[in-house]
């Protein structure tokens, strides 16, 4: 998935500033996973659904998941 698309997703759907989005991308690139935020279960489920649907519509393999903390 191109970095510019991931930055678009993180800024538009997660509400991250671009510099933080870039840092998260680098974390995913080096560690295989990154944290995009901490939300209530309902909000997290919605964000995961929206991001995954948007990625699929644009034919990118970007996957967003949630974990309980």
PERATA-V798552 format. One record per pair of residues at least 12 apart in sequence whose C-alpha atoms are under 10 Angstrom apart, sorted by the first residue. I is the first residue (numbers start at 1). J is the second residue. Records with the same first field share a line. If there is no record, write none. Layout:
I=J, J
This chain:
1=55, 59, 60, 61, 62, 63
2=60, 61, 62
3=21, 22, 25, 26
4=22
5=55, 58, 60, 62
6=21, 22, 24, 25, 51, 55, 60, 62
7=19, 20, 21, 22, 23, 24, 25
8=21
9=21, 50, 51, 52, 54, 55, 62
10=22, 24, 25, 36, 51
12=51
13=47, 48, 50, 51, 54
14=36, 37, 44, 47, 48, 50, 51
15=36, 37
16=36, 37
20=36
21=36
24=36
33=64
34=64
35=65, 66, 67
36=64, 65, 66
37=66
38=66, 67, 68, 69
39=66, 68
40=68
41=66, 67, 68
44=64, 65, 66, 67, 68
45=64, 65, 66
47=64, 65, 66
48=63, 64, 65, 66
49=63, 64, 65
50=64
51=63, 64, 65
52=64, 65
